[in-house]
Amino acid sequence: MATRRSSRRSHGTARDYPRTARLNELLREIVAEELERIDDDRLALLTVISVDVDSDLGRARVYYDCLDGEAGDEEALEALGEVRIRLQSAIARQARIKRTPELLFAPDLSVRSGERIDAILRDVAPADDELAVDEHAVDEGAHDEGDAGEGDGG
């Protein structure tokens, strides 16, 4: 009997993973797959980043990002609002939960913050590259002097 329990644990890692995190990921997958099936150009460049479900399953906030960035948010929110019921129906069909949460949509600001940081770092990078080239030239000069010293001694 003890062997059976240990084998269950090795097969079912779900117990090691918190229920809300599993549910968040399940809903993210369902919403993303359903959005792929919807033929709406406003949703073509949209990516579902994460879902955060309330503990009472009353609401689930769907965080997304679109290639258009902030400029595409208005259209994306409008399109998501129009397909919200369809997405909730897909969740009701596919997820084994007592209650289907109401979906709310919001852009994922952390992705955009990361993009801003990347842009800043790209602007700073040329100065770093110049420094690396200068250091390389100094290292080569030191190496050349060392070679000359060895040649004189031999």
N, C-alpha and C positions, 0 to 999 in steps of 0.2 A: 504494500500500500504506500509506503514511503517513497518507493521508486516511482510510482505513478504520479505522485505530487510533484516530484522534482522534474519529471519529464514534461508535465503540464507547464511548469514555469519556463522551461527552456523553449517551448513552442509558443506560449502565450505571453509575449512581452507587454501585453496591454496592461497587466497589473502593475508593471513598473512605471507606466506612463500615466500621468494624471488624467482623469476622465474629461475634464474640460478641455485640456490640450488635444486629446484625441477627437473630441467633438468639434473643436475649432477647425482642425485639419480636415476632418470628414466634410464639414460644410464648405470649406474652401474648395475642396476637390469637386464636390457636386455643383457648386455655383460656377466654377471655372469650366467644367465640362458642358454644362447647360448653355453657358454664354457662347461657347464654340459652335453650338448647333443653331444659334439664333442668327438669322441673316439681317443684320443691321450694321450699316457702315459706321455708325457712331460708336459701335462696340468692337469694331475690328482691331483697333490698336490699344485695347484695354487689357490689363493684366490684373488678376485678383492676387493681391499680395498676402492678405491674411483675413481671418474672420475672428471676431471676439464675441462669444456668446455669453449672455447674462446667466448667472447661476440658476435663475428660475426659468430659463428658456423662453422668457417673454420677448426678448429682442436679441438680434445678432447684428453687430456692426461689421460690414464688409468693407475692408480697406483695399483700394485699387490704385493703380497708376496707369496713365495713358501716355503714349508717345508724344502727344501734343503738349504735355505738361499742364500747367495751370490754364492755358488757353483752351484746352479741350474739356475742362471740368464741367462747364455748364451743359454742353451737349451730352457728355457721358452721364451726368446725373439725371438729365431728362430721359435718356434712353433706359437707364437702369430703373427709373421710376415706372416706366411703361412696362417693363418685363418683370417687375418685382413679384407679382402674383404667380407668374410662370415659374420663377426660380423657387419660390416657397413651395409650390406644388411638387417640383422635382425633389426638394428636400423631404417633403412628406412621404413621397413614394419610396425614396432610396434610403433614408436614415431611419434607424429603429429607435425613435425617441417618442416620448409620451406626447409632446407638444411641439408644433412647428413654430419656431420663432419668427417674429416680424423682422424683415430685413431692412436695415438702414445702411446707407452708403456714404462713404467719405473717402477723399483722396488720402493716400498714405504720405504724410508729410515727412516721414523719416527717409523715404527714398529720395525725395526732392532735396532734403538737407544734404544727403550723401552726394547727390549730383552737384550741388553748389560747392561742397568741399573739394570734390574732384576737379571742378573748374578752377578753383583757387590754386590747388596744387599744380595743375597744368601750367598756370601762369607763372608760378614760382619755379617750376622745373628747369627752365632754360638757365637760370642763374646757378642752379645746382650742377647742371651739365658743364657749364664753363669752369666751375670750381674743380670738377672731376678731371677735366682736360688739363688744367694747370697743375694739379697734383701729379698727374701721370707724367707730364713733361719734367717735373722736378725729380720724380722717381727715376726716369730714364737717364737724366743727367747724372744722378748719383751712381747709377749702375754703370754708365760709361766711364766715369772717373775710376770706379773700382776695377774695371777691366783694364784701363790704362795702367793702373798701379801694378796689376798682376803681370802685365806684359813687360814692364820695366824691370821687375824683379827676376824674370825667368830667362 
